[in-house]
């Protein structure tokens, strides 16, 4: 079960699984946005916290079999994409921009992101993607503040 969760039901076995997992997360977010009950941003925060906790737990469990930060573990990309969209207005263009920004920061790993991988086990697996999501989120918040709300 841990491998299933860590790989997001096998997505991690696909070439480019991290990008695929981030895209699936965007699709799930878009569908959730269509639900009236999901208008409260605390629901996304709760989901994000649960996914992060699951990611650390399953990362710790699969590391002995798969090795440190295996490409099969893609729950970290799901978590990073969720962090990217926390408290960002529900807007398809912002969602797509968030995907591009998150993947950029996750792949290039500037600004101390790579250092997060040094943490042991599932914590290290998750922290670099969480920080990439934080950086992407900050940019989206700035775009929202300076460009979308000024009209």
N, C-alpha and C positions, 0 to 999 in steps of 0.2 A: 504494500500500500504506500509506503514512503517513496518508492521509486516512481509510482504512478503520480503522486502529488508533486514531487520535485520536478518531474518531467512534464507536468501539466497534461496528463493523460496521453503521454507519448510524443507530444510536440517536440520535446528535447531531442528525440532521435532523428528528426528531420534536419537536413542540411539548412543552415540559417535559422535554426530553431528559436534563437533569441529574438530575432526580428519577427518571426511568425507569431511567437507568444505575445509580443508587444502589439502586433496588429490585431490579434484575437481579443486582447484586452480592450483595445480601442472599440472594436465591434461590440463587445459586451457593455462597455460604458455607454455607447450610443443607444443601445437597446434599453439600458436602465434609465437613461434620460427620458425616454418616452413614457415612463411610469410616473404617475402623479405623486406617489408616495416617496419617490426617490429625490424629490425637489429639495429636501432637507440635506445640506452638505454633510451633516454628521453621519449619515448612512455610509457615504463613501469613506469617511474617516474610519468608521468601524470596520468596514470591509478591508481597508488598507492595513489596519492594525492586525486583523486576523491573518491576512495573507503573509504579512511580515513575520508573525509568530510561527506560522506553519513553515515558512521558508527557512527560518533558523533551525527549527526542530528537524525537518526532513533533510536539510543540508548536513546537519550533524550525523544523521542516520545513514545517508547514502555515501558520505565521503570515504569510509573504509573500503567500500566496494568499487566506487567510481573514481576515487582520487580527489585531490583538492580542486575545488571550483570547476567541476566537470562541465563541459558544454551541454551535457544532457540535462543539467539542472537549469530550468528556465523559469521557475517560480520567482526568481529574483528579477527577471525582466517584467513579469506581471506586477510585482510590487513596485518597481521603479516607475512603471507607466502610471500606476495608481497614484503614487506620490506626485508625479508630474501634474496630474489633473486635480489634485486636492484644492478646493476652494477657487477653482477657475470656472468662469461662467460656462454654461452649457452651450457651446458653439462649435459647429463642425470644423470650422477653419482653425480654431484654437486647438481642437483635438488633433487635427492633422499636423499642425505646427508643433504640438507637444510630442507627437510621435517622432518627428524629425529631430527635434532638439534632444529628446531623451536618448535616441539611438546614437546621435552624434557624441554626446557626453559619455555614454556607456562604451562606445567603441574606441574613441580617442583617449578617454580617461585623463583629461587635464585637471589642474587645480586640486591636487591631493586625492583625486578619486582612486588612482592606482594604489595609494598607500592603504586604503581601506581593505584591500585584499589580504593584507598581512595579518589581519585578525584571524584567530583560529576558527576552524569548522564553519558551521552555517552562518555564524556572525560575519565572517569575512566574505562569504558568498553573497550575502544580502547587502552589506553596507556600501559596497561600491555602486550598486544599482540604486540604492536609496539616495546616495549623495548625487548621482547623476540626475535622478528625478527631482531632487531639491533644486539643483542648478537650472534645470529646464523649467521648473515651476516658477522660480524667481523671474526668469525672462518672460514667461507668460503673464505673470502678475504685472510686470512693468508695461507690457504691451497693452494689457487691459486697462491699466490706470491711465496711461498717457495717450492712448490712441482710441480705445473703444468707449471710454466713459467721458471723454471730453466733448463728444457731440451733443 
